[in-house]
């Protein structure tokens, strides 16, 4: 597995992974209109202006992704940590988080957002 910085050309594949990864979350909340499920490709591409994206790649396929944004005061906001369902429970999300911590050392805080039932 490789962890690489993603770019807007990866947006279509990341959006596909995102929808598959959040499907179980939507089922859990009985709500398929949560932002990760209805986000448009244009909106995701626009996110590349405000966030750095990273991707986990196995055999040329993006299997996971995460986006980060550094805030004033050395805080790092981490969002949309996603892993394809068939690759979950293999430590890929954990490896992405470790990679982020190595890419952004010395932060005062790391903020990761999840839904209340997650």
Phi, psi and omega in degrees: 000137175248141172247120186229159173289134179269162177225170183305335178293342178273356189301319181299314181290321178297319179298320177297315178298317181301313182295320178292320182291324183270358180301316180294326177295317178298318177297316181301321182266000184052043183211105180267014177250018176295149186311317181296337181275336184248000179301138179271162177299319180299319180294318179296317178300319178297329179299336180294344176284328185256339186235153167266133179250143174235151182227147172256128185238130175234124180049046176079001182250134174286120182249348181200160180203161174206151176237148182223153178216126180273131178254164175301150180084019178057045174251138178245122178266127182245127182223163176046053171285109188233144176221134176306138183308319182287352178249002179289158179067028177240007179084009182291315178299319178298317179294323176297316179297317178298322178297316179299315179299325178286325180288332183233067180286158174079011177289146175286331179205154173238122182247117178245127182258136174222166176284157185297332182267358182282000000 
